[in-house]
Amino acid sequence: MGSNKTMIKDILDAAGGTSNIKSVAHCATRLRLTVNDPAKTKDEQTIKKINGVLGMVMRDDEYQIIIGPGVEAVYLDFLKLGDFQTASVDVEDQVAPQKKKRGVKSALLKAGDFISASFVPVLPIIVAGGLISAILVVCTTFFGMNSKSGTYIVLNAIYNAAFIFLPIYVGYNTAKKLNVTPMLGSLLGGVFVTNSISGVKGLDFLGIPITPVDYGSSVLPVVFGVLFMSAIYRPLEKHIPKSIKFFVVPTITMIITVPVALIAIGPIATWLGSYIALGMAWLHIHLGWFSVGVFGGLAPLVIFSGTGSAFYPAIFLSFAENGYEGFMMTGLLAGNLAVAGAAIATSLLLKNKESKSVAVSTGITAAFGITEPAIFGVLTKFKRPFIGAIIGGAIGGLFAGVMQVVEYSFSSPGIASIIAFINPDGTLFNFFMAVITMVIAFVSAFIATRMLGLEEDTLIEK
């Protein structure tokens, strides 16, 4: 904890102390703190000046503190130092009714927070499984690995476990977010994917037929299932006597939840998911290459606003339905490299050695798929490079759209994960077009940033 201790203490103090923090969570690069009373916290500029903090986004009572790729270690140390016992759990019951905010904006923020809590913790599993699958494609296509060898089978098991059992992982996080015992969420996910349920025809419960659905790699059925579960679990948890609560609450919860989930919730959620995937495909088809360019240009703004997690359900559905995603992830490939190009260009415009170093290091990090350090540490600080990144992302995205570039396994698009764009059939056209997309986005953003320059008050630094 040594190197993080001072920063964590400063963040705790700026957030109004441990007693003012309602929940703690994190995503790929942000420490997310939900506070009870925003009036007790220090201003945004004070928090941004904390050593180790790259930036901050405020969304009502949630403070998204940008840490960078090392956020998970900071998160774990934060829990220890603050002695938080209910990390990542939104304890709504502790908030006075008059402090709860209403309205469409509040509802959207809560929905985004819910999606983030359900899906973001699963990303390391998806990324590991997806990239291992891509590595196996490379090994079998170019290095003669036998797909029946023990080595292949062992590594492919990681990929299969990551995706087939996805409902278990999502169920755990969704339950945790809803203040339900997380293992019950996992259990519901396990029920969905068990061989006796998933895709099995002719099942019924008390004479009521169960629609056969293949739940492997699905996400929406377990999310909606756990939402229903929370409505059963919470009253039981509240009213069942403590002496019998341990075995009565989970048993009754599952006896009620599972049949309803299999008879109604699962099939409806699957149907809804199919239409979401079709809707995204419709947008992509009708807007064509232009849609990828639009998303490529908007990517820096999406990342800046912290709304990227809202797209995860649609992205996961596309991978599950089609085996690839060619709209948002492709646009993000262009957007990430554009951020890198803008940051590197900024480094050449700066005179202060420390600022130049930050711009170069965050630019390299962005090229590998982690853009938030560059966006908050460089682009938003000097403003015009942000515009340069938008321009580069749009140009790179337009090229990718025209060439119909797609990603075959989920990962944060960039240099490190470029193999995710290799077609499983071994052909390399899509891969080479993805590489060219990266070059175009980087160069376009670099040139645009050099032409736009920096604001006059940032050119001469102390």
Phi and psi in degrees as a GROMACS rama.xvg file:
@    title "Ramachandran Plot"
@    xaxis  label "Phi"
@    yaxis  label "Psi"
@TYPE xy
-42.3361  -57.6921  GLY-2
-70.2055  -21.0855  SER-3
-95.3126  -16.3145  ASN-4
-58.7279  -46.7945  LYS-5
-63.4314  -45.2013  THR-6
-61.2436  -43.5827  MET-7
-64.2999  -41.9858  ILE-8
-61.7753  -40.8551  LYS-9
-65.278  -39.447  ASP-10
-66.9088  -43.1745  ILE-11
-59.1474  -44.1892  LEU-12
-64.1629  -43.1503  ASP-13
-67.1072  -27.7561  ALA-14
-85.8076  3.63008  ALA-15
92.7769  13.6907  GLY-16
89.8694  165.193  GLY-17
-55.8239  -39.9607  THR-18
-66.5333  -18.6279  SER-19
-93.3187  -3.63618  ASN-20
-97.2808  118.33  ILE-21
-83.8045  -38.9771  LYS-22
-152.381  155.216  SER-23
-129.692  132.087  VAL-24
-150.578  178.508  ALA-25
-153.397  157.853  HIS-26
-119.894  -150.384  CYS-27
-65.5325  -32.5359  ALA-28
-138.81  -1.16066  THR-29
-119.941  138.741  ARG-30
-91.4935  121.063  LEU-31
-107.557  116.349  ARG-32
-115.518  124.497  LEU-33
-101.19  124.243  THR-34
-105.342  154.935  VAL-35
-76.8896  -41.8099  ASN-36
-135.329  101.468  ASP-37
-57.9693  -24.1628  PRO-38
-65.9656  -22.2987  ALA-39
-85.6986  -5.32418  LYS-40
-92.6959  159.189  THR-41
-80.8437  165.625  LYS-42
-71.1326  164.47  ASP-43
-59.4635  -41.9143  GLU-44
-63.9562  -36.2299  GLN-45
-63.9718  -42.9519  THR-46
-66.7036  -38.4492  ILE-47
-65.412  -24.415  LYS-48
-82.6877  -7.23642  LYS-49
-63.8944  131.429  ILE-50
-62.0911  122.439  ASN-51
104.185  -15.6458  GLY-52
-91.1971  125.601  VAL-53
-90.9731  -18.8582  LEU-54
170.307  -178.652  GLY-55
-154.792  144.519  MET-56
-123.153  128.744  VAL-57
-104.602  127.656  MET-58
-132.258  93.6511  ARG-59
56.9136  -114.803  ASP-60
-97.696  12.174  ASP-61
-106.364  130.311  GLU-62
-109.878  111.179  TYR-63
-96.6002  103.944  GLN-64
-96.5715  119.32  ILE-65
-79.8267  117.262  ILE-66
-108.549  -38.8261  ILE-67
110.885  -166.18  GLY-68
-60.2403  -21.5922  PRO-69
-89.0344  19.7607  GLY-70
-65.1607  -31.7035  VAL-71
-64.5413  -40.0101  GLU-72
-65.7618  -39.8597  ALA-73
-64.0742  -41.4765  VAL-74
-59.0366  -48.0905  TYR-75
-64.363  -41.5447  LEU-76
-66.1348  -36.0005  ASP-77
-61.5727  -42.884  PHE-78
-62.4018  -42.3033  LEU-79
-67.5054  -47.6922  LYS-80
-67.0669  -37.3842  LEU-81
-87.6466  -5.09284  GLY-82
53.3007  48.2378  ASP-83
-84.1605  127.23  PHE-84
-97.671  -18.3295  GLN-85
-123.137  53.3842  THR-86
-60.1731  139.792  ALA-87
68.0302  5.9518  SER-88
-104.788  124.492  VAL-89
-85.0405  103.562  ASP-90
-89.6494  78.1495  VAL-91
-61.6775  -32.5842  GLU-92
-65.0293  -16.0965  ASP-93
-86.5504  -5.1318  GLN-94
-97.9352  131.656  VAL-95
-61.9815  139.599  ALA-96
-55.1515  -36.0085  PRO-97
-70.2108  -13.9411  GLN-98
-92.0619  -11.0384  LYS-99
-73.0289  131.959  LYS-100
-93.4311  143.699  LYS-101
-113.859  175.608  ARG-102
107.505  169.439  GLY-103
-62.7838  -43.9846  VAL-104
-60.3973  -45.633  LYS-105
-62.7273  -40.3851  SER-106
-64.3924  -41.11  ALA-107
-65.1676  -40.9275  LEU-108
-63.9816  -41.3888  LEU-109
-65.658  -39.0728  LYS-110
-64.1301  -42.7344  ALA-111
-63.5305  -39.5341  GLY-112
-65.7574  -38.9762  ASP-113
-65.3727  -45.4098  PHE-114
-62.4831  -42.8952  ILE-115
-60.9658  -46.0372  SER-116
-65.3244  -30.3972  ALA-117
-79.4853  -34.7021  SER-118
-108.616  -35.9281  PHE-119
-58.3  -43.872  VAL-120
-63.467  -16.449  PRO-121
-84.1633  -16.5789  VAL-122
-56.6163  -41.3349  LEU-123
-57.977  -35.4766  PRO-124
-67.0789  -45.5349  ILE-125
-65.7357  -43.7694  ILE-126
-63.3048  -46.3261  VAL-127
-60.7106  -48.3713  ALA-128
-63.0579  -43.1148  GLY-129
-65.6063  -45.1747  GLY-130
-70.3867  -34.6872  LEU-131
-63.9448  -38.8213  ILE-132
-61.7025  -42.5878  SER-133
-64.4874  -40.2996  ALA-134
-62.097  -40.4948  ILE-135
-65.0591  -36.7432  LEU-136
-60.7244  -44.6056  VAL-137
-63.1007  -44.5758  VAL-138
-66.0682  -40.0746  CYS-139
-76.7343  -31.6888  THR-140
-80.8485  -41.1111  THR-141
-112.259  -17.4895  PHE-142
-121.002  10.0936  PHE-143
70.3998  21.5336  GLY-144
-65.6195  134.904  MET-145
-81.2998  124.507  ASN-146
-69.3633  -8.0162  SER-147
-102.657  2.68899  LYS-148
-75.1081  158.143  SER-149
-61.6099  -37.6276  GLY-150
-60.993  -46.6832  THR-151
-62.8729  -45.1959  TYR-152
-62.1399  -41.2547  ILE-153
-64.827  -47.4974  VAL-154
-68.7713  -37.6415  LEU-155
-67.1055  -24.711  ASN-156
-63.9655  -31.6993  ALA-157
-64.5924  -44.9235  ILE-158
-61.8158  -47.7144  TYR-159
-61.7179  -43.2517  ASN-160
-65.105  -35.4573  ALA-161
-65.1155  -40.813  ALA-162
-98.2374  -42.7136  PHE-163
-62.7798  -39.7188  ILE-164
-95.775  18.706  PHE-165
-53.6899  -39.6384  LEU-166
-58.0909  -30.3694  PRO-167
-67.3014  -44.8571  ILE-168
-67.508  -44.443  TYR-169
-66.185  -38.7969  VAL-170
-60.4353  -40.2823  GLY-171
-61.1845  -49.9636  TYR-172
-68.6849  -37.4873  ASN-173
-64.8928  -43.1799  THR-174
-63.1744  -40.946  ALA-175
-60.4942  -42.0262  LYS-176
-65.6327  -32.9776  LYS-177
-92.7368  10.5767  LEU-178
65.7252  29.5193  ASN-179
-104.055  146.945  VAL-180
-50.4808  116.133  THR-181
-55.8156  -34.7224  PRO-182
-65.0433  -24.7073  MET-183
-69.6593  -35.4587  LEU-184
-63.3049  -41.2156  GLY-185
-63.3468  -40.9294  SER-186
-62.156  -41.8436  LEU-187
-62.8369  -42.789  LEU-188
-60.6955  -39.2572  GLY-189
-64.3065  -37.4601  GLY-190
-61.5918  -43.9624  VAL-191
-59.2384  -40.922  PHE-192
-95.7161  -3.83186  VAL-193
-63.083  148.2  THR-194
-61.6662  -24.914  ASN-195
-82.2607  -6.1518  SER-196
-119.302  -54.617  ILE-197
-63.4759  116.224  SER-198
75.5009  4.76351  GLY-199
-83.3103  131.472  VAL-200
-94.9873  155.183  LYS-201
83.0667  11.6445  GLY-202
-82.5432  152.879  LEU-203
-149.598  164.136  ASP-204
-131.844  114.872  PHE-205
54.0929  37.1355  LEU-206
86.4516  -7.47776  GLY-207
-89.2169  122.911  ILE-208
-67.4012  145.609  PRO-209
-108.931  123.179  ILE-210
-66.8654  126.446  THR-211
-70.2031  125.45  PRO-212
-138.222  137.124  VAL-213
-85.8952  107.047  ASP-214
-91.4823  -3.0613  TYR-215
-59.9749  133.019  GLY-216
71.5573  3.52921  SER-217
-80.0337  159.449  SER-218
-129.813  -40.6789  VAL-219
-65.5536  -40.308  LEU-220
-57.3674  -42.9551  PRO-221
-73.4976  -33.5538  VAL-222
-62.6693  -50.1725  VAL-223
-68.1659  -33.6206  PHE-224
-63.5803  -41.6132  GLY-225
-71.4245  -33.2218  VAL-226
-58.7978  -44.8278  LEU-227
-65.337  -41.9347  PHE-228
-56.4395  -40.3719  MET-229
-62.4833  -32.2932  SER-230
-69.9356  -25.3141  ALA-231
-87.2698  -43.9946  ILE-232
-66.2932  -45.7876  TYR-233
-62.4138  -47.526  ARG-234
-62.3204  -38.195  PRO-235
-64.0791  -45.3671  LEU-236
-60.5842  -32.758  GLU-237
-79.6376  -35.9204  LYS-238
-107.829  -21.2244  HIS-239
-70.9634  133.26  ILE-240
-57.4799  144.345  PRO-241
-58.5161  -32.4306  LYS-242
-63.9963  -26.9803  SER-243
-120.933  3.14419  ILE-244
-60.7054  -38.3828  LYS-245
-56.0014  -41.684  PHE-246
-105.502  -21.2143  PHE-247
-77.9765  -44.9374  VAL-248
-61.1768  -54.0549  VAL-249
-64.5351  -35.4331  PRO-250
-66.0059  -50.6804  THR-251
-64.9984  -40.1271  ILE-252
-56.7504  -47.9604  THR-253
-72.932  -36.8828  MET-254
-61.1436  -35.4299  ILE-255
-82.8008  -43.9816  ILE-256
-68.3175  -48.1134  THR-257
-60.2194  -50.302  VAL-258
-59.77  -43.277  PRO-259
-63.5358  -40.654  VAL-260
-63.1409  -41.0956  ALA-261
-77.5369  -36.3121  LEU-262
-77.4031  -41.4607  ILE-263
-121.787  -55.3136  ALA-264
-64.0568  -48.8089  ILE-265
-59.0879  -53.2241  GLY-266
-60.9067  -41.4212  PRO-267
-64.6028  -44.1837  ILE-268
-64.6882  -38.0643  ALA-269
-64.7452  -43.1732  THR-270
-60.9053  -44.3177  TRP-271
-62.6884  -42.9927  LEU-272
-61.3003  -39.5533  GLY-273
-62.2933  -38.995  SER-274
-73.8165  -31.1316  TYR-275
-64.2121  -45.6541  ILE-276
-62.2332  -41.5018  ALA-277
-65.2271  -36.6234  LEU-278
-64.1856  -42.8941  GLY-279
-64.8288  -40.1197  MET-280
-64.4035  -38.739  ALA-281
-62.233  -44.7464  TRP-282
-59.99  -45.1034  LEU-283
-65.0404  -41.5927  HIS-284
-68.1115  -45.4136  ILE-285
-78.5971  -31.3355  HIS-286
-90.218  -18.2822  LEU-287
58.8519  -141.274  GLY-288
-59.0877  -26.5616  TRP-289
-63.98  -34.7437  PHE-290
-63.9968  -38.1714  SER-291
-67.9616  -38.3421  VAL-292
-63.6324  -40.3548  GLY-293
-62.6159  -46.4036  VAL-294
-68.7262  -34.4212  PHE-295
-61.475  -41.0691  GLY-296
-71.2231  -33.9643  GLY-297
-81.8903  -14.3738  LEU-298
-52.0249  -47.393  ALA-299
-60.3556  -35.566  PRO-300
-70.373  -38.8588  LEU-301
-62.5194  -44.835  VAL-302
-67.042  -41.7139  ILE-303
-60.9629  -40.7163  PHE-304
-78.2729  -13.4277  SER-305
75.0141  20.3977  GLY-306
-99.8421  6.41386  THR-307
-59.4805  -33.3335  GLY-308
-65.0057  -20.3214  SER-309
-64.5817  -20.6297  ALA-310
-89.3848  -9.8003  PHE-311
-57.8468  -44.7307  TYR-312
-56.4753  -44.7837  PRO-313
-66.0345  -37.9464  ALA-314
-66.334  -46.978  ILE-315
-61.5636  -38.6568  PHE-316
-63.9871  -39.5677  LEU-317
-63.9682  -43.1553  SER-318
-62.5795  -41.9445  PHE-319
-67.8079  -39.4571  ALA-320
-80.3263  -40.124  GLU-321
-111.875  -20.9554  ASN-322
86.598  5.23744  GLY-323
-162.789  171.433  TYR-324
-140.173  124.945  GLU-325
-123.779  20.3465  GLY-326
-118.681  -74.0026  PHE-327
-75.1115  -43.7863  MET-328
-67.6785  -34.7796  MET-329
-68.1197  -42.4708  THR-330
-62.9952  -36.4283  GLY-331
-68.2323  -32.0948  LEU-332
-58.3395  -47.5492  LEU-333
-65.2346  -42.6976  ALA-334
-63.1929  -42.3067  GLY-335
-63.4309  -44.7755  ASN-336
-70.664  -29.1398  LEU-337
-66.6704  -40.7327  ALA-338
-60.7013  -41.4693  VAL-339
-61.0088  -46.7244  ALA-340
-62.5868  -40.4963  GLY-341
-66.2131  -39.6117  ALA-342
-67.2979  -42.9248  ALA-343
-64.9542  -40.5355  ILE-344
-62.8708  -38.3814  ALA-345
-61.8195  -38.4053  THR-346
-60.2888  -32.6992  SER-347
-77.6257  -17.0334  LEU-348
-92.5371  -13.3911  LEU-349
-91.5335  153.461  LEU-350
-108.745  -29.2496  LYS-351
-70.7033  125.361  ASN-352
-62.187  -39.8392  LYS-353
-65.6745  -43.2176  GLU-354
-66.4692  -38.6366  SER-355
-61.1653  -42.5828  LYS-356
-63.6395  -42.5029  SER-357
-62.7346  -43.0097  VAL-358
-63.5751  -41.634  ALA-359
-66.9811  -48.2751  VAL-360
-65.3601  -42.4887  SER-361
-71.5173  -29.6675  THR-362
-65.2344  -42.4678  GLY-363
-64.6271  -42.8163  ILE-364
-59.999  -40.6239  THR-365
-63.5258  -38.8913  ALA-366
-61.721  -25.1186  ALA-367
-93.2618  5.19622  PHE-368
109.466  -4.6732  GLY-369
-110.607  101.912  ILE-370
-100.186  -16.2345  THR-371
-60.9823  -39.1223  GLU-372
-57.7351  -40.142  PRO-373
-71.3217  -40.629  ALA-374
-64.3306  -46.7665  ILE-375
-87.22  -27.7776  PHE-376
-89.0887  -19.8876  GLY-377
-130.526  -59.4557  VAL-378
-63.9236  -46.7863  LEU-379
-71.8291  -27.3983  THR-380
-68.5949  -41.444  LYS-381
-103.987  -0.146241  PHE-382
65.067  -64.3487  LYS-383
-63.0211  -35.0909  ARG-384
-58.7388  -27.187  PRO-385
-61.7708  -41.4415  PHE-386
-64.9264  -39.193  ILE-387
-60.4591  -39.1718  GLY-388
-66.6875  -39.181  ALA-389
-63.2555  -43.5489  ILE-390
-62.9781  -47.3667  ILE-391
-63.913  -40.1275  GLY-392
-63.7728  -38.7823  GLY-393
-67.7862  -43.7197  ALA-394
-66.5966  -46.0187  ILE-395
-63.3414  -39.3384  GLY-396
-65.8805  -38.1338  GLY-397
-61.8667  -42.5018  LEU-398
-62.6056  -46.627  PHE-399
-61.029  -37.6284  ALA-400
-65.6313  -44.2591  GLY-401
-61.4293  -39.7688  VAL-402
-87.4829  0.926806  MET-403
56.1978  47.7642  GLN-404
-72.7119  136.651  VAL-405
-133.644  157.317  VAL-406
-105.286  133.078  GLU-407
-97.3273  -14.1095  TYR-408
-145.078  141.249  SER-409
-67.0957  130.436  PHE-410
-166.76  164.541  SER-411
-75.6923  112.193  SER-412
-63.0469  133.535  PRO-413
173.941  -169.276  GLY-414
-58.9374  -44.9234  ILE-415
-64.9714  -27.2263  ALA-416
-114.201  20.6825  SER-417
-63.1634  -23.7251  ILE-418
-66.0989  -15.6594  ILE-419
-67.0903  -10.7797  ALA-420
-98.4455  5.50192  PHE-421
-80.4314  126.384  ILE-422
-63.5704  131.593  ASN-423
-56.8653  -19.285  PRO-424
-80.0276  -0.473449  ASP-425
93.6623  -10.9752  GLY-426
-73.5014  151.481  THR-427
-114.345  4.03547  LEU-428
-57.9032  -49.1212  PHE-429
-60.6355  -40.0882  ASN-430
-61.3102  -48.9598  PHE-431
-65.5027  -35.8636  PHE-432
-67.2143  -33.6422  MET-433
-66.9227  -40.6652  ALA-434
-62.4774  -44.5452  VAL-435
-63.7283  -37.2767  ILE-436
-57.3673  -45.3178  THR-437
-61.4939  -44.2043  MET-438
-63.54  -46.4476  VAL-439
-62.073  -45.6551  ILE-440
-63.4397  -44.9299  ALA-441
-62.8806  -50.5303  PHE-442
-65.1956  -42.0154  VAL-443
-61.9558  -45.354  SER-444
-66.6028  -38.2803  ALA-445
-60.8954  -49.9215  PHE-446
-64.9786  -44.8422  ILE-447
-59.9938  -41.3708  ALA-448
-67.7636  -41.5731  THR-449
-62.6387  -37.2177  ARG-450
-72.3528  -39.0665  MET-451
-73.5797  -33.7155  LEU-452
71.8078  -164.795  GLY-453
-113.944  162.072  LEU-454
-65.8717  147.263  GLU-455
-55.5838  -36.3005  GLU-456
-75.1111  -6.77549  ASP-457
-104.966  -8.56013  THR-458
-71.1115  -35.3544  LEU-459
-108.192  106.228  ILE-460
-107.772  151.582  GLU-461
